[in-house]
């Protein structure tokens, strides 16, 4: 899925919640926009702050309850982190998710290692709770 398509989904999303993330312990994302979208085989999950900062990942729709750990890479959606419009590709990591019984809400944690411009790595951590 292209970035433009994701932005359109995010713009039209009526999801609510919270998504806070940090890079190397410094908060960079306190979301104002959320996406929890059923894309068939996977849920697309996004926490965004005016599309300048975001965390994007997906998890299988087959999961029930939780918690479940989903390791990177998974699915067709490119997992990534955006900070001040700079993209940080995921090197490794996972998300832990728990769904409510109707799969209308998801909560969990993010733990990624991302690449930086200098070729090094940074740690991204976060917590989220999103309702469709």
Order of alpha helices (4+ residues) and beta strands (2+ residues): alpha-beta-beta-beta-beta-beta-beta-beta-beta-beta-beta
